[in-house]
Each structure stands twice: as structure tokens, then as C-alpha cells.
Amino acid sequence: MGSRVLENIRDHLDEQLGIYVGLMIILGLVVGYYNADWAASNREIIKSLEIIAIYMMIFPMMLLMNIEALRNAFKNHKLVTAVVLLNFVYAPLMAVILGFLFISDPFVRLGLFIAWAVPCSSMSIGYVGLMKADVGAATAMVSLSFLLSLVLLPLETSLYISNILVGYVHGAVFTGATIGQVEMNLVKTVLLVLVAPLAVALPVREIMIRKMGEEKFRHISPLFPIVTMLGMFTIIFLLFFSNARTLVTQIYSVLGVFYSAMVFGSISLTLFTFLFKYIKLNKGNQSTYSAAMVAILTGIPKNEATAIAISTMALSSLGRKAAFLASLPPSLLPAFQVIFIITYLKLRNKLMSYYGLKTTTSPASSKAA
């Protein structure tokens, strides 16, 4: 299969992500509702399929991780600070606020928090490229955000559970031992679904490049996000298939996630597009527009594949229903997130004009931050 064909498939899946996620949700619900007894009696089979799908999502992303790009990551301190604050302070804080405003179920709120506490995905690099901004800087920011998430994601989630969630869950769900078990599961899950695949992927990437060369590796690289998205479709189908009857009673939670996503997307993109025009993040020959697009598109869109993996595996000790409710936001958000990201991408020329660039010329996209 040629490079162009792979790129076309990747771009198609990316552009139609919301439609495919919606189809998997509907298909999972319909099939699962009429096969609920089979799903209940075959939990172990479903769990094994979920684990396979999780690694389908995670491992290909690791193969695209360019650690060498981190050499340039710290050269622009303003850009680094903006991306870190967007990913690990602003987004989790918005999750807390919007969760209380729009969502009543505490476990769905937890899932929303996890969905926005995870870092950006490698697809953010593609978004930056489509905006004709600095792809090299975007690659560095994606790598940096991922590495920071190995520590910050379990830490922030643990703090949320201990200081916010326990106050809103009645009954004996949370004891000291249960909280300790969840915290331990968070660390184990990060090690299993993030650290371990990364440790394998980095040498595999180097071996592949050495064997086939940089050019051929680049040609097959669109295959990796394709596999990731197929894994995401699979895990979403399985989650909704195995919990179809539970979801029937959660329509208000679904609407709450939708409202939260729309408010988060519209406020965030508008606010930071305005702020970064005046709080200039660029350095050297990089344009204000380019630095702003890197910060926004590696700080606002989230890697929901990671969030699904964390909520599905790390929260299993709370019971299957609680784990499913927590996985609901990251399962739904790709369909909602793609709406405002595609809208933003379509505004590229207007945004370039807003930042004072001629739309007939593109900013330097090859210079590092």
C-alpha cells in the first residue's frame, strides 16, 4: 500500500472521526442492548478484547514519538510554559468547573477530569501542519507533554479523587483502602499502557529507521495513526456494547458531556487565540501566529485514547459500572472535539489575517521554536 493511499485513509479517518465514533457508539448500544446476557456472562472475553484494543491505540502513537525533538523544546521558554499550563492546569481546572455545572454523576465528572488531564495526541502535529505553523515545535511540545503526563496524570487524578470525588460519592464505595487501591492502579496503568509501550517503541522505531531508512519510515508513518484510530473505534464499541443497558439511564450524563465539550472548545479556542496575539510566544524567526497555533493545538485537543485506557483499567477496582461511567466522557469527546477542531482549521486564512500575515504566504514551518 503506497504512502499516498495511507495518507488518504489517515486523513479520511481524521476528518470523519466524529461520524465513525458516533457509528461505533450506536452500533455498540444496539448490539449490546439485545445481547446483554451474553455480554454479562463473557466479561473476561470482553476485557481481553479491550486490552488488545488499548494497545492498538497506544503503541502506534509511541512509534511516532520523536525524543530528539525535545532538544529544541526548552529553547522557547514562553511556548513551553504556555503548553504545560494549557495541558496540565487550565484543562483540568475547566473539567472541574464544567463538570459541576453540567454533570450530576460523580464518576462521569471523574471521567471528564481524566479526559482533560491527559496530554495532546500526535494528531496535534498534523493540525499544526494544516494551519501552516511550526511542525518542529509542535513535535517537541507533543513529546514534552507526553513525558510530563507520566508523572502529572496519576498525581492530578489521585488528588481529584482524594479531595473532590470522595465528597460526592455516598455509601461505602470509598474507604482508605479503596482510595489506595485506585491510586496504585493509576500508577500501574500508566506503567502498563504508557511507559512499557514507550520503552518498547523507542528501540523498535530506531531499528525500523535503521533497516528501512528515514524516507521509507516516513512513508509508512501514516499507518500508525490509522491503527490508533481503529483501536479507538474498537474500544468504544466494546465499552458501549458491554454497558448498553447501563447507558440507557445515563442520557443526562451524555448531554452534560456534550455541553461541557462545546463550552470548553468554544471558550478555549476563542480566548487563547485572542490572548496569544498580544502575549507573544514566538522566538527568533518564528512568527507570532505560528507560536500561537502550536500552543493552542498542542494544548486544547486531548488524547482521548489515553484517557479511555486510564479510565477503563485504572478504575476497575471501583466496579465495572463506575469504570464505565468514568470512561463515558473520553469515549464521547472525540465526536464532540472534532467539531470545534475542524471548524478552527477551516478558519486558517482568517486567523492568519488576524495575526497580521498574508494568507498567500505561509509562516516558516520548518524552523524550530
SERO-4910 file (N, C-alpha, C, O; in steps of 0.05 Angstrom, whole numbers):
BEGIN
 pado doro    nc1    nc2    nc3   cac1   cac2   cac3    cc1    cc2    cc3    oc1    oc2    oc3
  Met    A     17    -24      0      0      0      0     18     25      0     35     27     17
  Gly    A     13     43    -19     31     66    -22     27     87     -1      7     87     14
  Ser    A     47    105      1     46    126     21     21    144     17      8    151     37
  Arg    A     15    151     -8     -8    169    -13    -34    156     -5    -51    169      6
  Val    A    -37    129     -9    -61    116     -1    -64    116     30    -86    121     40
  Leu    A    -42    111     44    -42    112     73    -49    140     83    -65    143    102
  Glu    A    -38    160     71    -44    187     79    -73    194     74    -86    207     91
  Asn    A    -84    184     52   -112    190     46   -131    176     66   -150    188     75
  Ile    A   -124    151     74   -140    137     94   -138    151    121   -158    155    134
  Arg    A   -114    158    128   -110    173    154   -126    199    154   -140    204    174
  Asp    A   -123    214    133   -137    240    132   -167    236    132   -182    252    145
  His    A   -177    215    118   -206    210    118   -216    203    146   -236    214    155
  Leu    A   -201    185    160   -210    177    187   -209    200    206   -226    203    223
  Asp    A   -188    217    203   -185    240    220   -208    260    215   -220    270    234
  Glu    A   -214    266    190   -235    285    183   -263    275    191   -280    291    199
  Gln    A   -267    249    188   -293    237    194   -294    224    221   -311    206    226
  Leu    A   -275    231    239   -273    218    265   -299    219    280   -308    198    292
  Gly    A   -312    242    281   -337    244    295   -359    225    285   -373    213    301
  Ile    A   -360    222    259   -380    204    247   -375    175    255   -393    160    263
  Tyr    A   -349    167    253   -343    139    259   -346    133    289   -355    111    296
  Val    A   -339    152    306   -343    148    335   -373    145    340   -381    128    356
  Gly    A   -389    163    328   -418    161    331   -429    134    322   -447    123    335
  Leu    A   -419    124    300   -428     98    290   -421     76    309   -438     58    314
  Met    A   -397     77    320   -388     56    339   -405     57    364   -412     36    376
  Ile    A   -412     81    373   -430     84    397   -457     72    391   -468     57    408
  Ile    A   -469     79    369   -496     70    362   -496     39    358   -513     25    368
  Leu    A   -476     30    343   -474      1    338   -470    -15    364   -482    -35    369
  Gly    A   -452     -4    381   -447    -17    407   -472    -18    424   -478    -38    437
  Leu    A   -487      4    424   -512      5    440   -533    -15    430   -544    -29    446
  Val    A   -537    -15    404   -558    -32    392   -551    -61    396   -567    -77    406
  Val    A   -527    -69    388   -519    -97    390   -517   -105    420   -526   -127    427
  Gly    A   -506    -87    437   -503    -94    465   -530    -96    480   -533   -113    497
  Tyr    A   -549    -79    472   -575    -80    486   -589   -106    481   -602   -117    499
  Tyr    A   -587   -117    457   -601   -142    451   -584   -167    457   -593   -190    453
  Asn    A   -559   -162    466   -542   -185    474   -530   -180    502   -508   -188    507
  Ala    A   -546   -167    519   -536   -160    545   -529   -185    562   -510   -185    577
  Asp    A   -545   -207    559   -540   -231    575   -513   -243    566   -498   -253    583
  Trp    A   -508   -244    540   -482   -255    531   -459   -238    541   -439   -249    550
  Ala    A   -462   -212    540   -441   -194    550   -436   -198    579   -413   -198    588
  Ala    A   -457   -202    595   -454   -205    624   -440   -231    630   -425   -233    650
  Ser    A   -444   -252    614   -432   -278    620   -405   -282    607   -392   -302    610
  Asn    A   -396   -262    592   -370   -264    578   -352   -240    583   -339   -229    565
  Arg    A   -352   -230    608   -337   -207    616   -307   -210    611   -294   -191    602
  Glu    A   -297   -234    616   -268   -238    613   -260   -236    583   -239   -224    577
  Ile    A   -276   -246    565   -270   -244    537   -270   -215    528   -252   -206    514
  Ile    A   -291   -200    537   -293   -172    530   -269   -156    542   -258   -139    528
  Lys    A   -262   -163    567   -239   -149    579   -213   -154    564   -197   -136    560
  Ser    A   -209   -179    554   -185   -185    538   -185   -169    512   -164   -159    504
  Leu    A   -208   -168    499   -210   -152    474   -205   -123    480   -193   -109    463
  Glu    A   -214   -112    502   -210    -84    509   -180    -79    513   -170    -58    504
  Ile    A   -166    -97    525   -137    -94    529   -122    -94    502   -104    -77    498
  Ile    A   -130   -111    484   -118   -112    458   -123    -85    443   -105    -74    431
  Ala    A   -148    -75    445   -155    -50    432   -139    -27    444   -132     -8    430
  Ile    A   -135    -28    470   -120     -6    484    -92     -5    473    -81     17    468
  Tyr    A    -79    -28    470    -51    -28    460    -51    -21    430    -31    -10    420
  Met    A    -72    -27    416    -74    -18    388    -75     13    387    -64     24    368
  Met    A    -87     25    407    -88     55    407    -61     66    415    -52     86    404
  Ile    A    -48     55    435    -26     67    448      1     63    433     15     82    428
  Phe    A      7     38    426     33     31    416     40     46    390     63     56    387
  Pro    A     22     47    370     29     62    346     36     91    351     54    102    337
  Met    A     23    104    370     30    132    376     58    134    386     72    154    381
  Met    A     67    113    401     94    114    412    115    112    390    137    124    392
  Leu    A    108     98    368    127     95    346    132    122    332    152    126    319
  Leu    A    113    141    335    116    167    324    130    187    342    136    209    334
  Met    A    136    178    367    148    196    387    177    201    380    193    183    379
  Asn    A    183    226    375    210    235    367    223    248    391    220    272    395
  Ile    A    238    233    406    251    243    430    272    264    423    277    283    439
  Glu    A    284    261    400    305    281    392    293    309    390    308    328    394
  Ala    A    268    311    384    255    337    382    256    353    408    253    377    408
  Leu    A    259    338    430    260    352    456    284    369    460    284    387    477
  Arg    A    305    365    443    328    382    445    321    411    441    333    429    454
  Asn    A    301    416    424    293    444    418    270    453    435    262    476    434
  Ala    A    258    435    451    234    442    466    238    464    486    220    481    490
  Phe    A    261    464    499    265    484    520    277    510    511    282    527    527
  Lys    A    281    513    485    293    538    475    274    561    477    282    584    480
  Asn    A    248    555    474    228    576    475    213    572    502    193    557    503
  His    A    222    586    523    210    582    549    181    591    551    165    578    565
  Lys    A    174    611    536    146    621    537    127    601    525    106    596    535
  Leu    A    136    589    502    119    569    489    116    544    507     94    533    510
  Val    A    138    535    519    137    512    536    118    517    560    101    500    566
  Thr    A    121    540    572    104    547    595     75    547    587     58    537    602
  Ala    A     68    559    564     41    561    555     29    533    551      6    528    559
  Val    A     44    515    537     34    488    531     30    472    557     10    458    560
  Val    A     49    474    576     47    459    601     23    469    617      7    453    628
  Leu    A     19    496    618     -4    507    633    -30    499    620    -50    493    634
  Leu    A    -32    500    593    -57    492    580    -64    463    585    -87    456    591
  Asn    A    -44    445    583    -49    417    585    -54    408    614    -73    392    618
  Phe    A    -39    418    633    -40    407    660    -51    425    682    -53    416    705
  Val    A    -58    449    675    -70    467    695    -98    477    685   -118    473    697
  Tyr    A    -98    490    662   -122    502    651   -143    480    645   -166    482    655
  Ala    A   -136    460    629   -156    439    621   -167    424    645   -192    421    647
  Pro    A   -151    414    664   -163    401    688   -180    419    705   -201    411    715
  Leu    A   -172    445    707   -189    464    722   -216    468    709   -236    469    722
  Met    A   -216    470    682   -241    473    667   -258    448    670   -283    450    672
  Ala    A   -245    425    672   -260    400    676   -275    400    702   -298    391    704
  Val    A   -262    410    723   -275    411    749   -299    430    748   -320    423    757
  Ile    A   -294    454    737   -316    474    736   -339    465    719   -362    466    728
  Leu    A   -334    456    694   -355    448    676   -369    422    686   -392    418    681
  Gly    A   -353    405    699   -365    380    710   -387    387    730   -408    374    730
  Phe    A   -381    406    748   -401    414    768   -424    428    755   -447    427    766
  Leu    A   -420    442    734   -441    458    721   -460    440    705   -484    445    705
  Phe    A   -450    419    692   -466    405    672   -470    375    678   -488    363    666
  Ile    A   -455    364    697   -457    335    701   -463    329    730   -450    340    748
  Ser    A   -482    311    735   -491    305    762   -476    280    773   -471    279    797
  Asp    A   -470    261    756   -458    236    766   -428    241    772   -414    250    755
  Pro    A   -420    234    797   -392    240    804   -371    224    789   -349    233    784
  Phe    A   -378    200    780   -359    184    765   -356    194    736   -334    192    725
  Val    A   -378    204    725   -376    217    699   -359    242    701   -343    248    682
  Arg    A   -362    257    723   -344    280    727   -315    272    728   -298    285    717
  Leu    A   -310    250    742   -282    240    744   -272    234    716   -249    240    709
  Gly    A   -289    221    699   -281    215    672   -275    240    656   -256    240    640
  Leu    A   -291    261    660   -286    286    646   -259    298    655   -245    308    638
  Phe    A   -253    296    680   -228    306    690   -204    291    677   -185    303    668
  Ile    A   -206    264    677   -185    248    665   -182    255    635   -160    257    624
  Ala    A   -205    259    622   -205    265    593   -191    290    586   -180    293    564
  Trp    A   -191    310    605   -177    335    600   -151    338    615   -137    358    612
  Ala    A   -144    319    632   -118    319    645    -97    305    629    -73    308    634
  Val    A   -106    289    609    -86    276    592    -74    296    573    -85    318    569
  Pro    A    -50    290    562    -37    309    543    -49    308    516    -68    293    511
  Cys    A    -39    324    498    -48    324    470    -38    298    456    -21    284    467
  Ser    A    -49    292    433    -41    269    418    -23    277    395    -19    300    389
  Ser    A    -12    256    382      6    262    359    -10    274    336      2    286    318
  Met    A    -37    272    336    -53    284    315    -51    315    316    -56    329    296
  Ser    A    -43    325    339    -39    354    342    -17    364    323    -19    387    313
  Ile    A      3    347    318     24    355    299     12    360    271     19    379    257
  Gly    A     -6    342    263    -20    345    238    -37    370    236    -37    383    216
  Tyr    A    -51    376    259    -67    400    260    -49    425    255    -56    443    240
  Val    A    -26    425    269     -8    448    266      2    450    237      5    473    227
  Gly    A      8    428    225     17    428    197     -5    439    179      1    454    160
  Leu    A    -30    431    184    -52    441    167    -56    472    171    -66    485    152
  Met    A    -48    482    194    -50    511    198    -25    526    188    -23    550    192
  Lys    A     -7    511    175     17    523    164     34    536    186     45    558    182
  Ala    A     36    523    208     52    532    231     76    514    235     82    497    218
  Asp    A     90    518    257    116    505    262    113    476    271    109    471    294
  Val    A    116    458    252    113    429    257    135    419    276    130    402    293
  Gly    A    159    429    273    181    421    290    176    427    319    180    411    337
  Ala    A    166    452    324    159    460    352    136    443    362    136    436    386
  Ala    A    116    437    345     94    421    354    102    393    362     93    382    381
  Thr    A    121    381    346    131    355    353    144    355    380    141    336    396
  Ala    A    160    376    386    173    378    411    153    381    434    156    369    455
  Met    A    132    397    430    112    401    451     96    376    457     89    370    480
  Val    A     89    360    435     75    335    439     92    316    456     82    303    474
  Ser    A    117    313    449    135    295    463    138    304    492    137    288    510
  Leu    A    142    330    497    146    340    524    120    336    540    122    327    563
  Ser    A     97    342    529     72    338    544     68    309    551     59    303    573
  Phe    A     74    291    533     71    263    539     89    254    562     80    241    581
  Leu    A    114    262    562    133    254    583    124    266    610    126    252    630
  Leu    A    115    291    610    105    302    635     80    288    646     77    286    670
  Ser    A     64    278    628     39    265    636     45    239    651     28    230    667
  Leu    A     67    227    647     74    202    661     74    206    691     68    188    707
  Val    A     81    231    700     81    238    728     55    253    736     43    247    756
  Leu    A     48    273    720     27    291    727     -1    278    725    -18    284    742
  Leu    A     -5    261    706    -32    249    703    -41    232    727    -62    237    738
  Pro    A    -24    213    737    -33    198    761    -34    216    785    -51    212    803
  Leu    A    -16    236    787    -15    254    810    -41    271    811    -54    273    832
  Glu    A    -48    283    789    -72    301    789    -97    285    792   -116    293    806
  Thr    A    -99    261    780   -123    244    783   -126    235    812   -148    234    822
  Ser    A   -104    228    824   -104    219    852   -114    242    870   -130    238    888
  Leu    A   -104    266    865   -113    290    881   -142    295    877   -156    302    896
  Tyr    A   -152    292    852   -181    296    847   -198    276    862   -218    284    874
  Ile    A   -190    251    861   -205    230    875   -205    235    905   -226    233    918
  Ser    A   -182    241    917   -180    244    946   -193    270    956   -204    269    978
  Asn    A   -193    291    941   -202    317    951   -229    326    940   -242    344    952
  Ile    A   -238    314    918   -264    323    906   -283    300    904   -306    302    914
  Leu    A   -275    278    891   -294    256    885   -306    244    911   -330    240    912
  Val    A   -289    239    931   -299    225    955   -320    240    969   -337    228    983
  Gly    A   -321    266    966   -341    282    980   -369    281    967   -388    290    978
  Tyr    A   -370    269    942   -395    269    927   -405    240    922   -424    237    907
  Val    A   -391    221    933   -400    193    929   -409    183    956   -393    181    975
  His    A   -435    176    959   -446    167    984   -444    137    987   -444    123    967
  Gly    A   -443    128   1011   -441    100   1016   -412     92   1021   -395    109   1027
  Ala    A   -407     66   1020   -380     55   1027   -363     49   1003   -345     33   1005
  Val    A   -368     64    981   -351     59    957   -322     66    962   -304     51    954
  Phe    A   -318     88    977   -290     97    981   -283     93   1011   -293    107   1028
  Thr    A   -265     75   1015   -251     72   1041   -222     80   1037   -214     84   1014
  Gly    A   -207     82   1058   -179     88   1055   -165     67   1038   -148     74   1022
  Ala    A   -173     42   1041   -160     20   1026   -168     22    996   -152     17    978
  Thr    A   -193     30    991   -202     33    963   -188     55    949   -179     52    926
  Ile    A   -185     78    962   -170    101    951   -142     93    945   -131     99    924
  Gly    A   -129     79    964   -102     69    960   -100     50    936    -80     51    921
  Gln    A   -120     33    933   -120     14    910   -123     29    884   -110     22    864
  Val    A   -141     49    883   -144     65    859   -118     79    852   -110     80    828
  Glu    A   -105     91    871    -80    106    867    -59     87    856    -43     94    838
  Met    A    -57     63    868    -38     43    859    -45     34    830    -27     31    814
  Asn    A    -71     31    824    -79     23    797    -72     45    777    -64     39    754
  Leu    A    -74     70    785    -66     92    767    -37     90    759    -30     93    736
  Val    A    -20     86    779      9     83    774     14     59    756     29     60    737
  Lys    A      1     36    763      5     11    748     -4     15    719      9      6    700
  Thr    A    -27     28    715    -38     32    689    -20     50    672    -15     44    648
  Val    A     -9     71    684      9     89    670     34     73    661     44     76    639
  Leu    A     44     56    679     67     39    672     61     20    650     77     15    632
  Leu    A     36      7    651     29    -13    632     22     -2    604     30    -14    584
  Val    A      7     20    604     -4     29    578     12     53    567      7     60    544
  Leu    A     29     65    582     45     87    572     75     82    573     89     83    553
  Val    A     85     75    597    114     72    600    125     47    585    144     49    570
  Ala    A    112     25    590    121      0    578    120      1    547    140     -6    534
  Pro    A     98     10    535     97     12    506    119     32    495    131     27    474
  Leu    A    123     53    510    144     73    502    171     60    503    188     64    485
  Ala    A    177     44    524    203     31    527    208     11    504    230      8    495
  Val    A    186     -1    494    189    -20    471    190     -4    445    205    -11    427
  Ala    A    173     16    443    170     31    417    195     46    409    202     47    385
  Leu    A    210     58    428    233     74    421    255     57    407    264     66    386
  Pro    A    263     34    418    283     18    403    271      6    378    285      4    358
  Val    A    245     -1    377    233    -11    353    233     10    331    239      4    308
  Arg    A    228     35    339    229     57    319    257     60    308    260     63    284
  Glu    A    277     59    325    305     62    316    313     39    298    326     43    278
  Ile    A    304     14    304    310     -9    288    297     -6    260    309    -12    240
  Met    A    272      2    260    257      6    235    271     27    218    274     23    193
  Ile    A    279     49    230    292     70    214    319     61    203    326     67    181
  Arg    A    333     45    220    359     35    211    356     15    188    372     15    170
  Lys    A    335     -1    190    331    -22    170    320    -11    143    329    -18    122
  Met    A    301      7    145    287     17    121    295     45    113    289     54     90
  Gly    A    308     60    131    316     87    124    294    107    132    271    100    134
  Glu    A    303    132    136    284    153    145    261    157    125    238    161    133
  Glu    A    268    156     99    248    163     79    226    142     78    202    149     78
  Lys    A    233    116     79    213     95     78    196     95    104    172     90    103
  Phe    A    210    100    127    195    102    152    175    124    151    152    121    161
  Arg    A    182    147    140    164    169    137    140    162    120    118    170    125
  His    A    145    146     99    124    138     80    103    120     94     80    122     88
  Ile    A    112    102    112     94     84    125     82     96    150     63     85    162
  Ser    A     92    119    159     83    130    185     54    136    186     42    135    208
  Pro    A     40    143    164     10    147    166     -4    122    176    -27    124    186
  Leu    A      8     98    173     -5     74    182     -9     74    212    -29     63    222
  Phe    A      9     87    227      8     86    256    -17    100    267    -31     88    283
  Pro    A    -23    125    259    -49    137    268    -73    122    258    -94    123    272
  Ile    A    -71    109    235    -94     93    226   -100     70    246   -123     66    253
  Val    A    -79     56    254    -83     34    273    -93     45    300   -111     33    313
  Thr    A    -83     68    308    -92     81    333   -122     86    332   -136     80    351
  Met    A   -131     98    310   -159    104    307   -177     79    306   -199     79    317
  Leu    A   -167     58    292   -182     33    291   -184     21    319   -204     10    327
  Gly    A   -162     23    335   -163     14    363   -183     30    379   -197     19    396
  Met    A   -184     56    374   -203     73    388   -232     65    381   -249     63    399
  Phe    A   -237     61    356   -264     52    347   -272     26    361   -295     22    370
  Thr    A   -252      8    363   -258    -19    375   -264    -16    404   -283    -28    414
  Ile    A   -248     -1    419   -253      1    448   -279     16    454   -293      9    473
  Ile    A   -286     36    438   -311     50    442   -335     31    437   -354     31    452
  Phe    A   -333     15    415   -354     -5    410   -357    -24    434   -379    -29    443
  Leu    A   -334    -35    443   -335    -54    465   -346    -42    491   -362    -55    505
  Leu    A   -339    -17    497   -349     -4    521   -379     -1    520   -393     -7    540
  Phe    A   -389      8    498   -418     13    496   -433    -14    492   -456    -16    501
  Phe    A   -420    -33    479   -433    -60    476   -437    -73    503   -458    -84    508
  Ser    A   -416    -72    520   -418    -86    545   -433    -71    567   -438    -82    589
  Asn    A   -440    -46    562   -454    -30    582   -479    -16    570   -487      5    580
  Ala    A   -490    -28    550   -513    -16    535   -536     -9    554   -547     13    553
  Arg    A   -544    -28    571   -568    -24    587   -562     -3    609   -580     11    618
  Thr    A   -537     -2    618   -530     19    638   -532     46    626   -541     65    639
  Leu    A   -524     49    601   -523     75    588   -551     86    582   -555    110    581
  Val    A   -570     69    580   -598     78    574   -607     97    596   -623    115    590
  Thr    A   -597     94    620   -605    111    643   -587    135    646   -590    151    665
  Gln    A   -568    139    627   -548    160    631   -550    182    609   -529    195    603
  Ile    A   -573    186    598   -576    205    576   -568    234    586   -557    249    570
  Tyr    A   -574    240    611   -567    267    621   -537    270    623   -526    292    620
  Ser    A   -523    249    629   -494    250    631   -482    254    603   -463    269    600
  Val    A   -494    241    583   -485    245    555   -488    274    547   -470    286    535
  Leu    A   -512    285    553   -517    313    547   -498    332    562   -488    352    551
  Gly    A   -492    324    587   -473    340    603   -445    341    591   -432    361    591
  Val    A   -436    318    581   -410    316    568   -410    333    543   -391    347    537
  Phe    A   -432    332    528   -434    349    504   -433    378    510   -418    393    497
  Tyr    A   -449    387    530   -448    416    537   -420    424    546   -411    445    539
  Ser    A   -408    407    563   -381    413    573   -361    416    550   -345    435    549
  Ala    A   -362    398    531   -344    398    508   -348    423    491   -328    436    483
  Met    A   -373    431    486   -378    454    469   -369    480    483   -357    497    470
  Val    A   -374    482    509   -365    506    524   -335    507    525   -323    528    520
  Phe    A   -322    484    531   -293    483    533   -280    491    507   -262    507    506
  Gly    A   -290    479    485   -278    484    459   -281    512    450   -262    525    441
  Ser    A   -306    523    452   -310    550    442   -296    571    459   -284    589    448
  Ile    A   -298    568    485   -284    588    502   -254    586    499   -240    607    496
  Ser    A   -243    562    499   -214    559    499   -202    569    473   -183    584    473
  Leu    A   -213    561    450   -202    570    424   -205    600    420   -186    613    410
  Thr    A   -227    611    429   -231    640    426   -212    655    445   -199    674    436
  Leu    A   -212    647    470   -196    661    490   -166    662    483   -153    683    484
  Phe    A   -155    638    477   -126    637    473   -118    647    445    -95    656    441
  Thr    A   -136    646    426   -130    659    400   -126    689    404   -108    701    393
  Phe    A   -143    700    421   -141    729    427   -116    735    445   -101    753    439
  Leu    A   -113    719    466    -91    725    485    -63    722    472    -46    739    476
  Phe    A    -60    701    455    -33    696    444    -26    715    422     -3    715    412
  Lys    A    -45    732    413    -38    753    394    -22    775    409     -5    788    397
  Tyr    A    -29    778    434    -17    800    449      4    790    469     24    804    475
  Ile    A      0    766    480     22    754    496     38    737    476     32    713    472
  Lys    A     58    749    465     72    736    443     90    713    453    106    717    471
  Leu    A     86    690    440    101    666    448    124    660    429    139    641    434
  Asn    A    127    675    408    147    669    388    175    676    397    179    693    414
  Lys    A    195    663    384    223    669    389    238    668    363    233    651    346
  Gly    A    257    685    360    274    685    336    257    691    311    242    710    311
  Asn    A    260    675    290    246    679    265    218    667    264    203    671    245
  Gln    A    210    654    286    183    643    287    163    665    289    167    684    304
  Ser    A    141    664    274    120    684    275    102    681    299    100    660    311
  Thr    A     90    704    307     71    703    329     48    683    323     40    669    341
  Tyr    A     39    683    299     17    665    290     26    636    294     11    620    306
  Ser    A     50    629    285     59    602    286     61    592    315     52    570    321
  Ala    A     74    608    332     77    600    360     49    597    373     45    579    390
  Ala    A     31    615    367      4    614    379    -10    588    371    -23    575    387
  Met    A     -8    581    345    -22    556    335     -9    531    348    -24    512    354
  Val    A     17    531    352     30    509    365     19    506    394     12    484    402
  Ala    A     18    528    408      8    527    436    -21    518    437    -28    501    454
  Ile    A    -38    530    421    -66    523    422    -72    495    413    -87    481    427
  Leu    A    -60    486    392    -66    459    381    -51    436    394    -57    413    388
  Thr    A    -32    442    411    -20    421    428    -28    425    457    -18    410    475
  Gly    A    -46    444    462    -55    448    490    -85    444    494    -94    437    516
  Ile    A   -101    447    472   -130    445    475   -141    417    467   -155    405    483
  Pro    A   -135    407    443   -144    379    436   -130    359    454   -107    362    461
  Lys    A   -145    338    461   -134    319    480   -133    290    469   -147    283    450
  Asn    A   -115    275    480   -110    247    472   -130    229    486   -124    217    507
  Glu    A   -154    227    475   -175    211    489   -169    181    489   -181    167    505
  Ala    A   -152    172    471   -145    144    471   -132    137    498   -138    117    510
  Thr    A   -114    155    507   -101    151    533   -121    153    556   -120    137    575
  Ala    A   -139    172    554   -160    175    575   -178    151    577   -185    142    599
  Ile    A   -185    139    554   -201    115    555   -186     92    568   -197     77    584
  Ala    A   -161     89    561   -145     68    573   -142     71    604   -145     52    619
  Ile    A   -137     96    613   -134    101    641   -160     96    656   -160     82    676
  Ser    A   -182    106    646   -208    103    660   -217     74    660   -229     65    679
  Thr    A   -212     60    638   -221     32    636   -206     14    655   -217     -3    668
  Met    A   -179     17    655   -162     -2    670   -157      8    699   -159     -9    718
  Ala    A   -151     33    703   -143     42    729   -166     43    749   -161     40    773
  Leu    A   -190     46    740   -213     49    758   -229     24    761   -251     24    771
  Ser    A   -218      1    751   -233    -24    752   -239    -33    781   -258    -47    785
  Ser    A   -222    -24    800   -227    -32    828   -252    -19    840   -261    -27    861
  Leu    A   -262      2    827   -287     15    836   -312      0    827   -334      8    834
  Gly    A   -308    -20    810   -331    -34    799   -334    -28    770   -327     -7    761
  Arg    A   -346    -47    755   -349    -43    727   -366    -19    719   -360     -5    700
  Lys    A   -388    -15    734   -405      8    727   -391     34    731   -393     52    714
  Ala    A   -377     37    753   -362     62    758   -341     67    737   -337     89    728
  Ala    A   -327     46    730   -306     48    710   -318     55    683   -306     71    668
  Phe    A   -341     44    676   -354     51    651   -363     80    651   -359     94    631
  Leu    A   -375     89    673   -384    117    674   -361    136    672   -363    157    659
  Ala    A   -338    129    683   -314    146    681   -303    145    652   -291    165    643
  Ser    A   -307    123    638   -297    121    611   -316    135    591   -310    138    567
  Leu    A   -340    142    600   -360    154    582   -351    180    570   -353    183    545
  Pro    A   -341    200    585   -331    225    573   -309    221    551   -312    231    529
  Pro    A   -287    207    558   -267    204    536   -277    188    512   -265    190    491
  Ser    A   -297    171    516   -308    156    493   -325    174    475   -325    171    451
  Leu    A   -339    194    488   -356    212    473   -341    236    462   -349    246    441
  Leu    A   -321    245    476   -308    270    469   -295    271    441   -296    292    428
  Pro    A   -284    249    430   -273    251    403   -294    260    383   -288    275    364
  Ala    A   -319    252    386   -340    260    368   -346    290    371   -352    303    351
  Phe    A   -345    300    395   -350    328    400   -326    345    394   -328    367    383
  Gln    A   -302    335    402   -278    351    399   -272    357    369   -263    379    363
  Val    A   -278    338    352   -272    341    324   -288    364    312   -280    376    292
  Ile    A   -311    370    324   -328    392    313   -314    418    314   -312    433    295
  Phe    A   -304    425    338   -291    451    340   -263    452    329   -253    474    321
  Ile    A   -249    429    328   -223    429    315   -225    434    285   -210    450    274
  Ile    A   -243    419    272   -246    423    243   -256    451    237   -246    464    218
  Thr    A   -274    462    253   -283    490    249   -259    509    252   -257    528    236
  Tyr    A   -242    504    271   -219    521    275   -200    520    251   -189    540    242
  Leu    A   -195    495    241   -178    492    218   -188    506    193   -173    517    177
  Lys    A   -215    506    191   -227    520    167   -224    550    169   -228    564    149
  Leu    A   -218    561    192   -214    589    196   -185    598    192   -178    621    199
  Arg    A   -169    580    181   -140    586    180   -134    613    167   -119    629    179
  Asn    A   -144    618    144   -138    643    130   -146    668    146   -132    688    147
  Lys    A   -169    666    158   -178    689    175   -160    692    199   -155    715    207
  Leu    A   -151    670    211   -134    672    234   -107    683    226    -95    699    240
  Met    A    -96    675    202    -71    686    193    -73    716    189    -55    731    196
  Ser    A    -96    725    178   -100    754    174   -103    768    201    -93    790    204
  Tyr    A   -116    755    220   -119    767    246    -92    771    260    -88    791    274
  Tyr    A    -73    753    254    -47    756    266    -28    772    248     -4    774    254
  Gly    A    -39    784    227    -23    802    210     -7    789    188     12    802    178
  Leu    A    -14    764    181      0    751    160    -16    751    134    -41    751    134
  Lys    A     -2    752    111    -15    749     86    -23    720     81     -6    702     85
  Thr    A    -47    715     74    -56    687     70    -44    674     46    -46    649     43
  Thr    A    -31    689     29    -18    677      5     10    666     12     21    651     -4
  Thr    A     20    673     35     46    663     43     43    649     70     27    657     86
  Ser    A     58    628     73     56    613     98     80    620    116    101    625    106
  Pro    A     76    619    142     97    624    161    117    601    160    111    579    152
  Ala    A    141    608    169    162    587    168    153    564    185    149    566    210
  Ser    A    150    541    173    140    518    187    163    498    193    158    478    206
  Ser    A    186    504    184    208    485    188    227    494    209    245    478    218
  Lys    A    225    519    219    243    529    239    234    519    266    210    519    272
  Ala    A    253    511    283    246    501    309    239    525    327    247    548    322
  Ala    A    224    519    349    217    540    367    241    551    382    238    569    398
***
